[in-house]
Amino acid sequence: YCDIAETEDICRDDLETVCSKIHDKLVSGVEKRLVADAKVGFLLSGGLDSSLVCAIAAKRSKEPIRTFAIGMSEDAIDLKYAKQVAEYIGSEHTEIYMTPELVLASLEKVIQLLGTYDITTIRASIGMYLVCKAIHEQTDIRVLLTGEISDELFGYKYTDFAPDAEAFQKEAQKRIRELHMYDVLRADRCISVNSLEARVPFGDIDFVKYVMSVNPEMKINTYGKGKYLLRHAFEEGNYLPDEILWREKAAFSDAVGHSMVDYLKDYAEEMYTDEAFAYLCKKYTHARPFTKESLLYREIFEKYYPGQSEMVVDFWMPNKEWKGCNVTDPSARVLSNYGDSGK
């Protein structure tokens, strides 16, 4: 993807042409990935990206597709939206629940299999690991389609703060170049460790190439809604209910239950006194932990990968150089534009 990320040729298609091509290329990317010798399933978070993949597949499949969602037993906002999508597209839907005990019990295993100390990646991987584990143990599905890579192409909540189109494009290029250290690392490891094959329609080379070439002036959020091009591309055709198609993004690591992140933070708080935290952080020169949660993850990482922290360049965080993005937590919840995302 590195060469694609650096494309110099800016495509000058108008808005409707861009959206039409986004529609057709994503549909094609999903269709290609439905062909399999093994049974195919779908991870459905209830957010825009996975919902679109599922909606396209449901239209192209003769039988109802099988969708899977995970959340905390008490406050998983995504379970609510995933269920709404599943009912709308007529999928055979399975909900899997996490408990605080299960989250904490899985933490070390997840860090070991990921080979990272990155906060965002670990938070989002716990739910993904557990849903894939359940799929492997409880079904005969062996191929999974997911919604990864859309954020890197169309923007995160924090890219709304991009000072201009050029800065937005540079950030997208950086995220595409670093895919293997964050989102794709998470999806690949969580799925493959459970003997499943991952397929990512948003990562289709033709699709990525085209979206990266679209004039960034069109991709920055001047519409009052993030990922406008992608949403507009699927407005026609009854793919999704409007409230899903136009719903604000909630970060997967938060949306599987805001409390999941809070349990992890509380657990880290109990592990270290302020003095121990300050002392232990000094051990690290590269990607130094900056919260008790990040120290906890780094200490577990070092147990399995001593002295190998540089295989991840740094923490996945919003671009601190942008106004409104100099935050101490990677969650979109801390940004001023999060708004209704978590409701």
Long-range contacts (C-beta under 8 A, 24 or more apart in sequence): 1-176, 1-177, 1-179, 1-203, 1-208, 2-176, 2-177, 4-176, 4-205, 4-208, 4-209, 4-212, 5-172, 5-173, 5-176, 5-177, 5-212, 6-173, 7-209, 7-212, 7-213, 9-213, 10-213, 10-214, 10-215, 10-216, 11-210, 11-213, 11-214, 11-215, 12-215, 13-214, 15-218, 15-229, 15-232, 18-214, 18-218, 18-229, 19-229, 19-232, 19-233, 20-233, 21-210, 22-207, 22-210, 22-211, 22-229, 22-230, 22-233, 23-233, 23-234, 25-204, 25-206, 25-207, 25-210, 26-52, 26-56, 26-201, 26-202, 26-204, 26-207, 26-233, 27-56, 27-60, 28-204, 28-206, 28-207, 29-201, 29-202, 29-203, 29-204, 29-206, 29-207, 30-56, 30-57, 30-60, 30-145, 30-201, 31-56, 31-60, 32-201, 32-204, 33-145, 33-199, 33-200, 33-201, 34-60, 34-61, 34-145, 36-143, 38-141, 38-142, 38-143, 38-197, 39-66, 39-139, 39-140, 39-141, 39-142, 39-143, 40-65, 40-66, 40-141, 40-143, 40-144, 40-145, 41-65, 41-66, 41-67, 41-68, 41-135, 41-139, 41-141, 41-143, 41-144, 41-145, 42-66, 42-67, 42-68, 42-91, 42-144, 42-145, 42-146, 43-67, 43-68, 43-69, 43-128, 43-131, 43-144, 43-145, 43-146, 43-147, 44-68, 44-69, 44-82, 44-85, 44-86, 44-91, 44-93, 45-69, 45-78, 45-81, 45-82, 45-147, 45-252, 45-255, 45-256, 46-77, 46-78, 46-79, 46-80, 46-81, 46-82, 46-83, 46-84, 46-85, 46-244, 46-255, 47-78, 47-81, 47-147, 47-247, 47-249, 47-250, 47-252, 47-255, 48-147, 48-150, 48-227, 48-230, 48-231, 48-244, 48-245, 48-247, 48-249, 49-147, 49-148, 49-150, 49-151, 49-202, 50-146, 50-147, 51-81, 51-82, 51-85, 51-147, 51-240, 51-244, 52-147, 52-230, 52-234, 52-239, 52-240, 53-145, 53-146, 53-147, 53-201, 53-202, 54-85, 54-86, 54-89, 54-91, 54-145, 55-85, 55-88, 55-89, 55-234, 55-239, 55-240, 56-201, 56-239, 57-145, 58-89, 58-90, 58-91, 59-89, 59-237, 59-239, 64-90, 64-91, 64-92, 65-89, 65-91, 65-92, 66-91, 66-92, 66-93, 66-94, 66-139, 66-141, 67-91, 67-92, 67-93, 67-94, 68-93, 68-94, 68-96, 68-131, 68-134, 68-135, 69-93, 69-94, 69-95, 69-96, 69-131, 70-95, 70-96, 70-97, 70-98, 70-127, 70-128, 70-130, 70-131, 70-134, 70-256, 71-95, 71-96, 71-97, 71-98, 71-127, 71-255, 71-256, 71-257, 72-97, 72-98, 72-99, 72-100, 72-103, 72-256, 72-257, 72-259, 72-260, 73-97, 73-98, 73-99, 74-257, 74-259, 75-257, 75-258, 75-259, 76-255, 76-256, 76-257, 77-250, 77-255, 77-257, 77-258, 77-342, 77-343, 78-250, 78-252, 78-255, 78-256, 81-244, 81-247, 84-241, 84-243, 84-244, 85-240, 85-241, 85-244, 88-240, 88-241, 88-244, 89-240, 94-139, 96-130, 96-131, 96-134, 98-126, 98-127, 98-130, 98-256, 98-257, 98-260, 100-259, 100-260, 100-263, 102-130, 103-260, 103-263, 103-264, 104-263, 104-264, 104-267, 106-130, 107-264, 107-300, 108-300, 110-190, 111-297, 111-300, 111-301, 111-304, 112-300, 112-304, 113-189, 113-190, 113-193, 114-185, 114-186, 114-189, 114-190, 115-185, 115-189, 115-301, 115-304, 115-305, 115-308, 115-311, 116-181, 116-185, 116-301, 116-312, 117-287, 117-289, 117-294, 117-297, 117-298, 117-300, 117-301, 117-309, 117-312, 118-181, 118-182, 118-297, 118-312, 118-315, 118-316, 119-291, 119-293, 119-294, 119-297, 119-315, 119-316, 119-329, 119-330, 120-182, 120-251, 120-253, 120-315, 120-316, 120-317, 120-330, 120-331, 121-182, 121-183, 121-185, 121-186, 121-316, 122-297, 123-253, 123-254, 123-260, 123-261, 123-264, 123-331, 124-183, 124-186, 124-251, 124-252, 124-253, 125-186, 125-189, 125-190, 126-256, 126-260, 127-252, 127-253, 127-256, 127-260, 128-186, 128-187, 128-190, 128-191, 128-252, 129-190, 129-193, 129-194, 132-190, 132-191, 132-193, 132-194, 132-196, 133-194, 135-194, 135-196, 136-194, 136-195, 136-196, 141-196, 142-195, 142-196, 142-197, 143-196, 143-197, 143-199, 144-191, 144-196, 144-197, 144-198, 144-199, 145-199, 145-200, 145-201, 146-187, 146-191, 146-198, 146-199, 146-200, 147-202, 148-183, 148-184, 148-187, 148-200, 148-202, 148-203, 149-179, 149-183, 149-184, 149-200, 149-202, 149-203, 149-208, 150-202, 150-227, 150-230, 151-175, 151-183, 152-176, 152-179, 152-183, 153-202, 153-208, 153-211, 153-212, 154-211, 154-219, 154-226, 154-227, 154-229, 154-230, 155-219, 155-220, 155-221, 155-226, 155-227, 156-226, 156-249, 156-318, 156-332, 157-226, 157-249, 157-251, 157-332, 157-335, 157-337, 157-338, 157-341, 158-318, 158-319, 158-322, 158-324, 158-325, 158-332, 158-335, 159-220, 159-221, 159-226, 160-221, 160-226, 160-337, 161-318, 161-319, 161-322, 161-323, 161-324, 161-325, 161-335, 161-337, 162-220, 162-319, 162-322, 163-322, 163-323, 164-220, 165-215, 165-216, 165-217, 165-219, 165-220, 166-216, 167-319, 167-322, 168-216, 168-219, 168-220, 169-216, 169-219, 171-319, 172-212, 172-216, 172-219, 173-212, 176-208, 176-212, 178-313, 181-311, 181-312, 181-313, 181-316, 182-316, 248-338, 248-339, 248-340, 248-341, 249-332, 249-341, 250-332, 250-341, 250-342, 251-331, 251-332, 251-333, 251-341, 253-331, 254-331, 254-332, 254-333, 254-342, 255-342, 258-333, 258-342, 261-331, 264-293, 264-296, 265-291, 265-292, 265-293, 267-296, 268-292, 268-293, 268-295, 268-296, 271-296, 272-296, 284-309, 286-310, 287-312, 287-313, 287-314, 287-315, 290-315, 290-328, 291-328, 291-329
